[in-house]
Amino acid sequence: MKRLSLFILIIPVFLFSQEVEKNEKKLIHVVLLKFKDKVDIDLLEKESYKYLSAIEGVNDFIFSKNISPEGKSKGFTHAFVMEFSSEFDRDSIYLPHPKHLTFAKKYWVDNVEDFVVYDYWQ
């Protein structure tokens, strides 16, 4: 009887721990940027935080400069790195969000020569 009681208590704890482990996965969204000439990087950085990091579903946002000494960047000098809890947050909240679309129209088209998007689960 004690074994059965212990078993009944252990199952929910095990299932809960598995669910917590699943929810800890993070979707990382990396956008490598190659800018056109004479871009105001400081303004673009400031505005990217203002627009993109404020969108619901974006758990973390970083605008960063490439500091690799290898010389293999192929002209990509900066990156946006974002963290989402789910594909839904990225695809259905972030991508169609008015702030994302406004940022793209206002700052992307005239300033970005090329970009690469790379997403992965962490």
C-alpha positions, 0 to 999 in steps of 0.5 A: 500500500505504501508503495502504491501511495508513493508511486501515485505521488511520484507520477504527478511530480515526474509529469510536472517536471517534464512539462517544466522542462518542455516550457524552458525551450527558447526559440532563438531568432538571429538576423545577420545584417549587411548595411548600405553605405552611410547608415546611422547605426546608432539610430538604427540600434536605438529604434530597433530597441524602441520598436522590436524589443517592445513587441509582445512575445519578444522575451529578449532582444539584443542588437550587436556588432560582429567582433569576430577576428576571423574576417569571415563575416562576408560583409554582415556587420551586425545582428538582431538576436531575439528570444521567443517562447514559441513559434506562435509568438514569432510567427503570429505575434511578432512577424505581423505586428504593426511595430515590426512592420513599421520598423521594417518600412521606416528603417529596413528598406533604405538601410539594409543591403542584405540579411540572413535569418537563422532560427534555432531551439535552445 
